[in-house]
């Protein structure tokens, strides 16, 4: 998992930004210090994320990174 990978490297959840769109991303979105559901995300992923961005087709990840 992302949590295990970060723990091995001494990276705290607060230092992690995660992006997701489906229910399989909920654990990661809830764990990360900052998390964004994509604009076309499943409602459960939206509920788990701390923020929302544009869709995959609209470069949602890049929009957040460029902030």
Buried (B, 14 or more C-beta within 10 A) or exposed (E): EBBEEBEEEEEEBEEBBBBBBEEEBBBBBBBBEBBBBBBEBBEBBBEBBBEBBBEBEEEBBEEBEEE
